[in-house]
Amino acid sequence: MNILIVDDDRFVLEGIKKGIDWHSMPFEEVFTAQSVAEAKQILQSVSIGVLVSDIEMPQENGLALLRWIRQQRLALESIFLTCYADFNYAQQAVELGTFHYFLKPIEYEKLREIILNAAKKQKESESRLAGNIRAIRDSFWHKMILHPDDAKKIVIPPGLSYHPDTDFFFLLFFALFLPEQSPHWKDFQLEYAFSNMALELFSIPGIGLESMVSERGERHFLILKSADPAQDEDKIVAAASRFMREYSDHFHGEVCCFRTRPAVLGQMGEKIAGVKASYPYIQTCLNRMVVWENFCPPQPRYEPPNLEEISIMLQAGNRQGIRRIINRYLERLKQGGSASEEMLISFLYDMMQLIFSWLSKEQIEAHRLFANSDADVMMKAAPHSTAAMQRYLFYLVDRAMDYSNLVRDNQSVAQRLLLYIDQHLGENISRSSLSDVFFLNPDYLARLFKQEMKVSISAYLLERRMERARYLLRETKTPVNKIAEELGYENSSYFAKLFRTRYGMTPLEYRRRPGVSP
């Protein structure tokens, strides 16, 4: 077991190293760091059992270091030092599961006793972990696959009997795509289905299924350990081919598989990072198994469909014609093996520019019209597959055309504005806020309202608020300041001034003369 001491003051570090008899302690080596960044480098390259850290340090503090440690799933016991008796520090330390928290200065003998107890607890934790090898392996491979940039130097955790130079591993990566008519499948359901199929098909005698790691529901990694790579490669390829067939038959979807050649543990980080770098080209490898080491990403030149034709169809409201063009174009990319993420993004940007430009001419604010969580989810997923791109582009076209048809009736829009204003008299209503609700250019919206109602939005809003104020003053006992708040006026004096200007008397005077018409 190793210990790491972190403090930006080198005199403190030297004092702790010299003040404690480390030869009598159960540590192989004592590491020191003067910053959180330096500590992270050590933690990424060496297995640490106990951490002793200052809290107050420049840039990142000790609590930030411990949060990072928890995110990385590093199993160690932490002890914090601080010069300040700050309850907030102590509370955060407890929430992060620290072993001990104490104030500087501390006697070295007391610190030695705390460190010994932490080391004892860490050894007990390691013993418990040793009884659950599956959890250790999963944690190790999760870190390798989900954070490949952090795994620059592989640290084999206690209890995991890997030999870096003699154990060989295969990496299989599957990208799964469901047909458009199956959007009801959730990520966790796909992950569960994949897990069951993988356990059945890759339980091969003599080959260890070390771990399965999923990103979202569609991207899955399998790590297989081989004692005889030359003999086992054919078995693994056969199992992967069968998986692809059964997935296609059962889910009627498409699948891409990247496999790596056998490699020792020290080479796996590079292979994992390389496979992940191939994500933008997954669509070009549908229903194929690709040896990653032989993979050369296609470099086709982007050629858009007839954008002028699509523009004419937008103006004519021909959504079916646009759908046909989208379908033909995406199918051509797919069949030609050029449906890379880069190509799909280029197509998406061209389509968005066309649609947004057309909406702008229609006085519709596109960034407001499509500002919702469903649109955000679809846009994020669109470049990942032709099916997802089709869904998002169909959504853009349909929503744009539906709303354009709706707002072409000026009188209908004006009536909807009136209803909205009447239902939200107490809110901060302005041209901008109304634009957020109706997705229309604020200036256009104001002109349309005045053209239909013969009065400006602000004048109409004031009139309706004053009418509502008269009703509340006459029919209720609500205090004047509460009425002002209900109608959106934070300052009751300003409300009273507006009321007097409109009716020639203050709200209180009006309340005392309820039978008098203004």
C-alpha positions, -999 to +999 in steps of 0.1 A: +000+000+000+012+035-008+003+069+008+001+103-009+005+136+010-007+168-007+000+203+005+011+234-014+035+243+014+067+222+009+078+229+045+046+211+057+054+182+034+090+179+046+078+182+082+053+153+078+079+131+060+105+137+086+082+139+117+067+104+112+086+071+114+074+057+081+095+025+085+071+014+112+041+021+090+025-004+065+034+017+034+056+007+005+062+043-005+054+078+005+044+101-024+041+139-021+025+166-043+023+203-040-009+208-061-041+190-071-029+186-107+003+169-095-017+147-072-039+136-100-009+126-121+004+104-092-031+089-086-033+080-123+000+062-124+003+046-089-021+027-066-027+048-035-043+035-004-043+065+019-045+103+010-035+130+034-044+164+019-046+201+028-079+217+018-069+253+010-047+253-021-044+275-051-066+268-082-082+235-070-086+226-033-085+193-015-123+188-017-122+192-054-095+165-055-116+141-035-146+147-058-124+138-087-112+107-069-148+096-063-157+102-100-127+081-110-139+053-086-105+052-069-108+033-036-088+050-009-091+065+025-087+103+028-076+125+056-079+163+055-059+190+071-070+226+073-060+258+091-097+270+094-124+256+116-150+260+088-182+240+092-189+240+055-155+224+048-162+197+074-197+191+061-184+186+025-156+163+037-181+141+055-205+140+025-175+129+003-168+101+027-135+113+042-119+091+069-108+120+091-108+158+092-085+178+116-071+213+122-035+223+118-012+221+135-014+185+147+011+165+167+029+140+145+021+112+169-016+119+167-013+122+129+005+088+128-023+072+148-050+086+124-030+074+094-026+039+109-063+036+115-070+048+079-045+022+065-062-005+086-096+004+072-082+005+037-068-030+041-102-042+053-118-027+023-093-043-001-100-077+016-137-073+010-131-063-026-108-092-032-139-114-026-157-097-055-134-100-085-163-092-109-169-058-093-131-050-095-129-060-131-160-040-141-147-009-123-113-013-140-127-016-175-153+010-170-126+035-162-105+023-192-134+026-216-153+056-203-122+077-195-095+065-219-076+098-218-071+095-181-058+059-183-024+069-197-006+045-174-026+014-164-028+008-127-039-028-119-060-026-087-054-050-058-072-083-063-070-083-101-045-108-112-036-094-146-002-098-161+006-067-182+029-084-206+016-119-209-022-117-207-039-110-241-073-093-246-097-088-275-119-057-277-153-059-294-174-028-300-210-030-312-231+000-323-268-010-324-295+008-344-332+002-342-356+008-371-376+040-371-408+023-361-392+012-327-387+045-308-403+030-277-372+011-268-353+029-240-315+029-235-317+007-204-339-018-223-314-021-251-286-024-226-304-052-208-311-070-241-275-067-252-262-079-219-284-111-221-274-119-257-237-112-250-236-135-219-252-163-239-231-160-271-197-150-256-195-176-228-169-195-247-148-222-230-113-211-224-121-174-231-129-150-203-157-124-208-140-099-185-165-070-188-194-054-207-195-016-208-223+004-224-225+040-235-261+051-237-281+021-250-266+018-284-228+016-280-214-015-262-179-027-255-169-063-247-135-072-232-125-108-237-094-124-222-075-151-241-050-176-231-043-187-267-050-157-290-042-176-323-067-203-315-093-181-299-096-154-326-118-175-349-141-185-320-146-148-311-152-138-347-178-166-350-196-155-318-196-119-330-210-128-364-238-148-347-246-119-324-250-096-354-273-121-372-295-127-341-297-090-333-309-082-369-334-111-369-348-103-334-349-065-335-350-059-372-323-033-367-288-027-380-255-032-363-219-023-367-190-042-351-154-032-347-130-058-333-094-054-324-066-079-329-053-095-296-032-071-275-015-071-241-030-049-214-006-021-219-018-017-255-055-017-247-058+020-238-046+030-273-070+005-290-100+017-269-092+054-278-088+044-314-122+027-316-139+056-299-123+080-324-140+059-351-175+069-338-182+094-366-178+066-392-200+040-376-228+045-402-203+037-430-199+002-415-234-010-410-240-047-409-203-054-412-175-066-389-144-044-392-109-051-379-101-018-364-064-020-372-073-022-409-100+005-408-095+035-431-122+061-426-138+071-459-132+106-471-161+113-495-168+149-506-200+163-494-225+169-522-259+183-509-292+175-525-310+201-547-314+228-520-331+252-544-358+226-550-363+221-513-365+259-508-393+261-535-411+232-518-409+250-484-426+281-498-452+260-515-459+240-483-450+207-501-439+187-470-443+153-487-420+164-515-394+175-490-397+142-471-391+122-504-359+142-511-347+137-475-353+099-477-337+096-511-306+115-500-301+096-467-306+063-485-280+073-511-255+081-483-262+048-466-260+026-497-228+044-508-211+038-474-206+076-469-232+082-441-205+094-417-212+117-389-194+145-407-216+141-438-248+139-418-239+171-399-232+189-432-266+179-445-282+189-412-267+223-413-278+229-449-314+219-441-315+240-409-302+270-428-329+266-454-357+261-429-345+289-406-341+313-434-376+305-447-391+309-412-373+343-408-391+355-440-423+343-424-415+365-393-411+333-372-382+331-347-368+296-354-345+296-323-377+301-302-399+277-322-375+248-317-364+256-281-377+225-263-362+195-247-376+170-273-360+190-301-327+191-282-326+154-277-334+147-314-308+172-326-281+156-304-289+121-317-294+131-354-258+127-366-255+092-351-276+075-377-296+081-409-328+070-391-322+096-363-314+122-389-346+115-408-367+118-376-352+152-367-355+167-402-391+155-405-397+171-371-382+204-383-401+205-415-435+195-399-432+219-370-421+248-393-449+243-418-476+237-391-467+269-373-464+289-406-499+278-415-511+288-380-497+324-380-508+333-415-542+342-401-534+376-386-568+379-369-564+345-352-529+355-339-542+388-325-571+369-307-546+345-292-525+374-281-555+390-264-564+358-246-528+353-234-525+388-221-558+386-203-547+353-186-512+367-176-520+403-164-498+399-134-467+388-153-440+409-169-454+411-204-434+427-232-428+423-269-399+401-261-418+378-236-447+375-261-422+366-288-409+338-265-445+324-263-456+329-299-422+324-316-427+356-337-404+384-344-410+410-317-414+440-340-436+420-364-457+409-335-462+444-322-471+457-357-496+429-362-513+435-329-517+473-335-529+466-371-557+443-358-566+459-325-559+496-334-540+500-302-504+491-290-497+461-268-486+483-239-517+505-241-540+474-242-521+458-213-525+490-192-562+492-200-569+456-191-549+460-158-568+491-148-601+474-156-590+444-134-579+468-107-613+485-106-630+451-103-608+440-074-612+474-056-650+472-060-657+435-054-630+425-029-613+437+002-578+429-011-554+456+001-542+480-026-506+469-024-517+432-030-538+443-060-507+461-074-486+429-070-513+407-085-513+430-116-475+429-120-466+462-103-439+458-077-442+494-066-477+502-053-471+540-055-464+536-092-496+516-096-516+543-077-501+570-100-512+551-131-546+545-117-551+582-108-539+593-143-564+570-158-594+576-135-587+609-118-586+594-083-565+571-062-574+535-057-585+542-021-606+570-033-622+548-059-629+521-033-647+546-011-669+556-040-678+522-055-709+534-072-693+562-092-684+554-128-650+566-139 
